């Protein structure tokens, strides 16, 4: 445990607060507040008149200072702590002429008063320090909770066969993903924008195929304008033309600019990613349902070769070995550099145990030092 770790910092702050509180209780909080008010009035009086009341230059200032000093001291409670020091200061100033040394000596006489008044400030400072220390402990507890959750996630992978041949899944899935990417790129080049919108509309009936949604103004333009019969890449090319050049290709250049040029980013999101399979793959049951929906949606887009690759993946999802390979694939993706070695060596389990012990210790420390915070 380092000298300034959260627990040690909390313990030190607690001790300082206890000492500062005891110092206040020794005299009494109410008494210290009365004393502080009296001392503050004298301090303000000194600051206001020290330059005016000294020497022979300002007799009016001298009289005002003497009157103010008498008013402060005579108004003090008879039982006020250090009352004799205030009276000694008044007596010391009872002379015809004052010098700077008189004020210096008065401050020396009042030094014990000032020191006692500091007890309240020291307690307030100690209380804030204790609050900060508690917050640091609470923040560390929260961090440990996140670390423990991460250790639990990694330990859940301990019984996974990390040496399983996951390439048996990766190769067919990557083969299908590459094939559908090529097919969809070809489809966008030859199909009209209107037909692509129809495909996206059809895909909305299949919730496991999450295709992008084109903005309403794009859909409306494609549906009503003659240019809607052009492929999407062509419309995007048109959108980059000047209006004078665009007049040679479409009937209403401004309408195309408003609908296509302003929505270029949204239109460019229409790609094959919605029809591809994630890696690592989903559990067998989820994957089979997604493959069924994908088969229905990509019928207009995919070649027979791509459909055959999709069927190959579907056959794998029915294989009894699929779950073992899928869990291994997920585990490999989840384990960062060096984590597999630490998992196998037991280091992660040891770190988790250490984090749990530290969290328990910090929670106990909060319980021990909690009562002081109400002071």
N, C-alpha and C positions, 0 to 999 in steps of 0.2 A: 504494500500500500504506500503510495507516494505521499509526500508531506501535504500537498495541496489537493488531494483527491476530494470528491464531493463529501464523503463521510467525515474526513478529518476537518475539512473546512467548516462543516456544520457543527462538529463538536467544539471547535475553537470559537466559533461565533456564539454558540450557546454559553460557553464559559464567560466570554466577555460581556454578554448581555446580563448574565446572572450577577457578575461583579458590579456592573454599572447600575443594575436595579437595586442591589444591596446598598450601594453608596447613596442612592436617592432615599431609600427607606431609613437610612441612618439618621437623616435630618427630617425627613418627611416631605412628600411632594408638595403639599399645600404651603408649607413653610418655605421651601425653596422657591416657589413661584412668587411669594410675597417678597422674599429677599431679592429675587431677580428683578422684579419691578422697581424696587427701591434703588438698586444698583444701577439700573438702566437710566433712571431719572437723573442720578448724579453724573453718570457718564455723558449724557446729552448736555447737562449743564456745563460740565467742564469743556466740552467741545465748542459750545456756543460762546463762552465768555473767556476762555483762557487767553486769547489774544487781546481782548478789550480790557479785562480786569487787572492786568499786570501793569506795573510801572505807574506813571503819572499822567498818561495821555488821555484816558477816558474815564472820568470820574462817574459819569452816569452808568457806564458799563460795570464799574466796580460796585456801585450801589445795587444795581439790578442783580448782580451775581450774589451778593451777600443776602439779599432778600430771598432770592430763589433757593439758596442753600438752607436758610433758616426754615423756609416753608417745607422743604423736603424732609429735613431731620425732625422738625416738630411734629410732622404728620405721621411719623413712623410708630407702629404699635410698640407698646412698652416691652412686650415679650418677644420682639423680633430678634432672631439670631444675629449676632454680630452688631447689635445696636450700639455697643460701646465704640465700635470702629467708626460708625457714622458720626457719633458725637465727637470723637477725637478729631475727625476731619473738620467738623464745624469749628471746634476750638482752635485748630491750627490756622484757620483762615480768619480768625477774629483779630485783625490787625489793620493798621492804617494803610499799609502798602503791601501789595502782593507781587511776588516774582515767579518766574517759570519754575524755580526749584520748589516752591510751595505746592504746585500742582503735581510735580513728580513725587514729592513725599506723600501727598494725599493718595496717589495711586498705589504707593507701596503699602500704606496703611490698609487700603481696601483690597490688597492682593488676596488675602484669605477669603474675602467675600466673593471676589471674582472666581476664585478657584471652586468654591462651593456651588456657585451659579452654573458652572460648567457641567455639573453632575447631570442636570437634565438634558443638556445637549449631547453629552456622551452616551446617555441611555438611549436617546432617540437615534443616534448614529449606530449604536450597537443593535438596536431593534431592526433597523433597515438592513444592516449587514446580515443579521440572522434570517430575515426574510429572503434576501438574495441567495444565501446558502441553501435554504430550503428549496427555493426554485431550482437551483442547480441539481440538487438531489432528485427532485421530481422529474427534471428533464432527463437525467441519467437513467432513472427507472423506466421512462418511456422509451429511451433508446435501447435499453436492455430488452424490453418487451418485443421490439421490432427484431432485434438480433436473435432472440429465442425463437420467434416465429420463423425466421429464415433458417435457423438450424433445424427446426422441426421439418421444414420443407425438404431440406437436403437429406435428413435422416430417413424420411419416408421413401427415399430412393435406394436405401441400403440393400433391400432385398431384390432389386431389379438386376436382371442379367445384362450387365453393361457390355458384355462381349458378344451379345446376340448379333447375328448378321443383318443389321438394319438396312444394308444396301439392297436386300431383297424387297424392301418397301420403297426405298428412295429412288431406285432406278426406274421402276414403272411409273411412279408418281411424277418424277421429273420428265419422263418421256411424254406422258399425257400433257403436262403443263406446257411443254415446248410446242407440242403439236397444236393444241388449241390456241396458243398465242399466234402461231403462223396462220391458222385458219381464220381467226377473227380479224387479223390484219388484212388478209385478202378480202374478207367479207366487207370490211369498211371501205375498201377501195372500189368494189363493184356494186354494192347495194346502195339504193337511194337513202337519203336521210330519213325519208318517210318510212321506209321499210325498217330501218334501225330503230326508230321510235316505236314501231309496232312490236319489234322483238323485245324491247325494254318493257313495254306495256304487258306483254305476255309473261315476262319473267316475274312481274309483280305478284302473280298468282302462286309463285313458288317461294315461300319465305326463306328457304335455305340457300337461295341463289340471290345474294344481295347486290343487285346491279345499281349503278348510280342513277339518280333521277335528274333528267334534264329540266332546266327552268321553264316555267309556263310560257314565257314569251318566245323561247326557242321552239317549243312544241307547236305553238300557235302559228308561228311563221312557216315552219316546215309543212304544216297541214294545209295552209291556204295558198302559199306562194308557188309559182311554177318552179322556182329554184329548189323546192323540196324534193324534186325528182333527182337532184344531183347527189353524189356521195358526200359524206361529211368532210373528207379531206378537201374536196373541191370547194365546198362552202367556206371552209377556213382559209383557203387560198384566196378566194374572192374577197373575204373580209380584210385582207391586207392590201387590196388594190385601192387606188385613189378613186374618188367618186366619178371623175370623168372617164376613167378607164372602165370602172364597174358598170357604167351605163351601157356598155357594149355587150354585157353578159346577162344582166337581170333587168326586169322592168322597173323596179323601185330600189335604187341603190341605197337610199336612206333607210328603208325598212330592213334591208339586209345588214347594214352597219349596226342598227339598233339591236337587232335580234342576235346576230352572230358575233360581231366584233366585240361587243361589250360582255359577251358570255363565253369568250374563248376558253378560259380556264375550266369552266364547268363542262364544256363540250369535249375538251381533250381528256377528261377523266373517263370517258367511255372507251374502255379497253377490255382486254381479255382477263384482267385480274379477277373479276367476279366469277368467272367460269373455271378458275384454276383451283387446285387443291393445296391446302396449307401443309407446311412442314414445321414441326413434326405433325403427323396426321392425327385426326380425331379418333376417338374410340370406335370400335367396329360398328356398333349400332348406329351412331350418329353419321358415320361415313356412308353407310349403306343408304340411309335416307337421302343424304345430300347427293349421292351419285344418281339415285333414281330421278331426282328433280333436275339435275344437270342434264341427264340424257334427254329429258323432255324439252328443255330450253334450247340446247345447242343443235337440235336436229336440223335447223335451217342453216347452220353455220359450219358444222364439222364435216370433215371427209370421213369416208368409211374407215380409213386407217386410224383416225383420231377416236372414232367410236369404238374400234377394236381395242385401243389402248385403255379407254374408259372401262370396257368390260373386263380387261385384265386386272385393273385395280379393284373392281367390284368382286372378282373371284378371290383376290387376296383378302378382302375384308371378310369373306366367309370362311377362310382357312383357320383352323384351330390355333395355328402358330401366330396369327395376326396380333393378338393382344400382347404376347410376349415381346414381339418385335416393336410394336407401337410404344409400349412402356419403356423399352430400351431407348428408342429414338427420343422420346420426351426427356428421359433422364440425361441423355448425352447433351441435349440442347440446354438443359437446366444447369448442368454442372460447368462452372467456369474453369479457367486454367488453374490447375493444381487442386481443385476441389475433389476430384475423383480420388486422388491419392490421399487427401486428408480424410475423406470419408472411409476409405478402406483401412486406413491406419488407426482409426478411432479418434483422431484429433478433433473432428467436428463434435462428436459426442462429449468429449472432455471440455471443449469450449462451451457447449450448451450447459453442462453441469456447473461450470464456473460462473456463467452468466446468471443462472438461477440462484446460486448461492449469493452472488453479489446483490441481486435484486431483493432477496429476502433480508439481507443485512441492512440494506438502505431503507427498506420499509420499516424495519424495527427501529432504525435510527430516527426516522421521522416520528414514530410513536413516542420515543423517549423525549424528543425535543419539542413536541407539539405544544404542551401546556403553556410554555413561555410566551407564545405568540399572542395570547390574549392580554398580556400585560400592557 
